[in-house]
Amino acid sequence: MPPPFVPFTTMHGGAIVAGLAGVAALVVLGRSGEKNERVARFILAFLCLAAFGYSQAAWQTIEGDPDLDSSLPLHLCDIAAIVGGFALLTRKRLLATLTYFWGLAATVQALLTPAITIGFPHPAFVTFFVHHFAIVGAAIYLPVVLGWRSDRPWWKGPLTALLWGNLYLLLSMAVNAWLGTNFGFTARKPVNPSLLDHLGPWPIYLLWMQALAALLFSLLALPVLARKNRD
């Protein structure tokens, strides 16, 4: 059996370094010519759109009955991966906006405090980081390689991401109440240590999540704002 996953260890750090190197390689490939750009974009899109499938295949190698939390693609990062894949393929502005803000605010947090219990070299460990780094890669690829920019005024992109994020929040709370699941961690905090541990008890931490998301989205908008129109 592989060792259990412990955050902030050499195992965790190695996964972060490997993921960043992979993202950087795809960005460099994407900027090296039109043909290479298509290759890099389709690799990232595939990793995003296939994320739930290969993650499910990896977790099914673990003995035990799967629960609904891991059997339905309703975690925010599951949805962000699908959105990111289609953003890369279609370049739709709404999809790109959600991918950028959700990917760099929420998914990065998931990489820093992963909600997993099994370590390297188990496939579940590998696919977790591939899945989440694919989203981050898409979020970086869109502005750096494809030239996507957040709409002006500066608050428009963050507000769009926040409103759609709240729609997901309400959906996840309804599903959790119906099925007894914990999608979006809106029913309870994850077992593993996370930022939510410092945001108070339920439901107070849900309110702090809103404030933190608004702050992070606003800061993330600044380096990718569209240029002002000139007469």
C-alpha positions as CSV (number, residue, x, y, z in Angstrom):
1,M,0.0,0.0,0.0
2,P,1.2,3.5,-0.8
3,P,1.8,5.8,2.2
4,P,-0.9,8.1,3.4
5,F,-0.9,11.7,2.1
6,V,0.3,14.3,4.5
7,P,0.2,18.0,3.4
8,F,3.3,20.2,3.4
9,T,5.7,17.3,3.1
10,T,8.3,16.4,0.5
11,M,5.7,14.3,-1.3
12,H,3.3,17.3,-1.5
13,G,6.1,19.7,-2.5
14,G,7.2,17.3,-5.3
15,A,3.7,17.1,-6.7
16,I,3.5,21.0,-6.7
17,V,6.9,21.3,-8.5
18,A,6.0,18.7,-11.0
19,G,2.6,20.3,-11.7
20,L,4.1,23.7,-12.2
21,A,6.7,22.4,-14.5
22,G,4.0,20.7,-16.6
23,V,2.0,23.9,-16.8
24,A,5.1,25.9,-17.7
25,A,6.0,23.4,-20.5
26,L,2.6,23.6,-22.1
27,V,2.6,27.4,-21.9
28,V,6.1,27.5,-23.6
29,L,4.9,25.0,-26.2
30,G,1.8,27.1,-26.8
31,R,3.8,30.2,-27.4
32,S,6.3,28.6,-29.8
33,G,4.2,28.6,-33.0
34,E,0.6,28.1,-34.3
35,K,0.9,24.4,-34.8
36,N,2.4,23.8,-31.3
37,E,-0.2,26.1,-29.8
38,R,-3.0,23.8,-31.1
39,V,-1.2,20.8,-29.7
40,A,-0.7,22.4,-26.3
41,R,-4.3,23.7,-26.1
42,F,-5.8,20.3,-27.0
43,I,-3.6,18.5,-24.5
44,L,-4.8,20.9,-21.7
45,A,-8.4,20.7,-23.0
46,F,-8.3,16.9,-22.9
47,L,-6.8,16.8,-19.4
48,C,-9.6,19.1,-18.2
49,L,-12.5,17.3,-20.0
50,A,-11.3,13.8,-19.1
51,A,-10.5,14.7,-15.5
52,F,-13.5,13.1,-13.9
53,G,-13.1,10.0,-15.9
54,Y,-9.5,9.3,-15.2
55,S,-10.0,10.3,-11.5
56,Q,-12.9,7.9,-11.2
57,A,-10.8,5.1,-12.7
58,A,-8.0,5.8,-10.2
59,W,-10.3,5.8,-7.2
60,Q,-12.0,2.6,-8.2
61,T,-8.7,0.8,-7.6
62,I,-9.2,1.4,-3.9
63,E,-11.2,-1.2,-2.0
64,G,-14.4,-0.1,-0.4
65,D,-17.8,1.1,-1.5
66,P,-17.6,4.5,-3.3
67,D,-19.7,7.3,-1.8
68,L,-21.8,9.8,-3.7
69,D,-19.3,12.6,-3.0
70,S,-16.8,10.8,-5.2
71,S,-19.2,9.3,-7.7
72,L,-20.9,12.5,-9.0
73,P,-19.0,15.3,-10.9
74,L,-20.4,18.1,-8.6
75,H,-17.4,19.3,-6.8
76,L,-16.4,22.8,-7.9
77,C,-13.1,21.6,-9.4
78,D,-15.1,18.9,-11.4
79,I,-17.2,21.7,-12.9
80,A,-14.2,24.0,-13.3
81,A,-12.4,21.4,-15.3
82,I,-15.3,21.0,-17.7
83,V,-15.7,24.8,-18.0
84,G,-11.9,25.1,-18.6
85,G,-11.8,22.5,-21.3
86,F,-14.6,24.1,-23.2
87,A,-13.1,27.5,-22.7
88,L,-9.9,26.4,-24.4
89,L,-11.8,24.8,-27.3
90,T,-14.4,27.5,-27.9
91,R,-12.7,30.6,-26.4
92,K,-16.1,31.8,-25.1
93,R,-15.6,34.8,-22.9
94,L,-17.9,33.7,-20.1
95,L,-16.2,30.3,-19.9
96,A,-12.7,31.9,-20.0
97,T,-13.7,34.3,-17.2
98,L,-14.9,31.5,-15.0
99,T,-11.9,29.4,-15.7
100,Y,-9.4,32.2,-14.9
101,F,-11.0,33.4,-11.6
102,W,-12.1,30.0,-10.3
103,G,-8.9,28.3,-11.4
104,L,-6.5,30.7,-9.8
105,A,-8.6,31.5,-6.7
106,A,-10.3,28.2,-5.8
107,T,-8.3,25.4,-7.5
108,V,-4.9,26.8,-6.2
109,Q,-6.3,26.5,-2.7
110,A,-7.2,22.9,-3.4
111,L,-3.6,22.2,-4.5
112,L,-2.2,23.9,-1.4
113,T,-4.5,21.9,1.0
114,P,-5.5,18.8,-1.0
115,A,-8.6,16.9,0.2
116,I,-7.0,13.4,-0.3
117,T,-5.8,10.8,2.1
118,I,-3.6,8.5,-0.2
119,G,-0.1,9.3,-1.3
120,F,2.4,8.7,-4.1
121,P,2.6,6.6,-6.2
122,H,-1.0,5.6,-6.1
123,P,-2.9,6.6,-9.3
124,A,-5.5,8.5,-7.2
125,F,-2.7,10.8,-5.9
126,V,-1.4,11.3,-9.4
127,T,-4.8,12.0,-11.0
128,F,-5.7,14.4,-8.2
129,F,-2.8,16.7,-9.1
130,V,-3.1,16.2,-12.9
131,H,-6.8,17.2,-12.6
132,H,-6.2,20.3,-10.5
133,F,-3.1,21.4,-12.4
134,A,-5.0,21.1,-15.7
135,I,-7.5,23.7,-14.4
136,V,-4.7,26.0,-13.2
137,G,-2.9,25.4,-16.6
138,A,-6.1,26.4,-18.5
139,A,-6.5,29.5,-16.3
140,I,-2.9,30.6,-17.1
141,Y,-3.0,29.6,-20.7
142,L,-6.0,31.7,-21.6
143,P,-4.4,35.1,-20.9
144,V,-0.8,34.2,-21.5
145,V,-1.1,32.3,-24.8
146,L,-4.6,33.1,-26.2
147,G,-4.7,36.7,-25.1
148,W,-7.9,36.6,-23.1
149,R,-8.5,39.7,-21.0
150,S,-11.0,40.5,-18.2
151,D,-13.7,43.0,-19.2
152,R,-13.7,46.6,-18.0
153,P,-14.7,48.1,-15.6
154,W,-12.4,46.1,-13.3
155,W,-15.2,44.7,-11.2
156,K,-17.1,43.2,-14.1
157,G,-15.1,40.0,-14.3
158,P,-14.9,39.4,-10.6
159,L,-18.6,40.0,-10.2
160,T,-19.4,37.6,-13.0
161,A,-17.3,34.9,-11.4
162,L,-18.7,35.6,-7.9
163,L,-22.3,35.4,-9.1
164,W,-21.8,32.1,-11.0
165,G,-19.9,30.9,-7.9
166,N,-22.9,31.7,-5.8
167,L,-25.2,29.8,-8.2
168,Y,-22.9,26.8,-7.7
169,L,-23.0,27.4,-3.9
170,L,-26.8,27.3,-3.9
171,L,-26.9,24.2,-6.2
172,S,-24.4,22.3,-4.0
173,M,-26.3,23.2,-0.8
174,A,-29.5,21.9,-2.4
175,V,-27.9,18.6,-3.6
176,N,-26.2,18.2,-0.2
177,A,-29.5,18.6,1.7
178,W,-31.1,16.0,-0.7
179,L,-28.3,13.4,-0.8
180,G,-26.4,14.0,2.4
181,T,-23.3,14.8,0.4
182,N,-20.7,17.6,0.9
183,F,-20.1,19.1,-2.5
184,G,-18.3,22.4,-2.4
185,F,-17.8,21.7,1.4
186,T,-20.9,23.7,2.0
187,A,-22.3,21.1,4.5
188,R,-19.1,20.7,6.6
189,K,-15.4,21.3,6.4
190,P,-13.1,18.8,4.8
191,V,-11.4,16.3,7.0
192,N,-7.9,17.4,5.9
193,P,-6.5,20.7,7.1
194,S,-7.6,23.6,5.0
195,L,-8.1,27.4,4.9
196,L,-11.7,26.8,6.0
197,D,-10.4,25.7,9.4
198,H,-9.5,29.4,10.1
199,L,-12.9,30.9,8.9
200,G,-15.1,29.9,11.8
201,P,-17.8,27.3,12.3
202,W,-20.6,26.4,9.8
203,P,-22.3,28.5,8.4
204,I,-20.0,31.4,9.3
205,Y,-17.2,30.1,7.1
206,L,-19.5,30.2,4.1
207,L,-19.8,34.0,4.5
208,W,-16.1,34.4,4.9
209,M,-15.6,32.3,1.7
210,Q,-17.7,35.0,-0.1
211,A,-15.5,37.8,1.2
212,L,-12.3,36.0,0.5
213,A,-13.5,35.1,-3.1
214,A,-14.4,38.7,-3.8
215,L,-11.0,39.9,-2.6
216,L,-9.0,37.3,-4.6
217,F,-11.1,37.8,-7.7
218,S,-10.5,41.6,-7.5
219,L,-6.8,41.2,-7.2
220,L,-6.6,38.6,-10.0
221,A,-8.4,41.0,-12.3
222,L,-5.8,43.7,-12.2
223,P,-3.0,42.0,-14.3
224,V,-5.4,40.9,-17.0
225,L,-7.7,43.9,-17.5
226,A,-8.5,44.7,-21.1
227,R,-6.9,47.9,-22.4
228,K,-8.9,51.1,-22.3
229,N,-10.5,52.1,-25.5
230,R,-8.9,55.1,-27.1
231,D,-10.7,57.6,-29.3
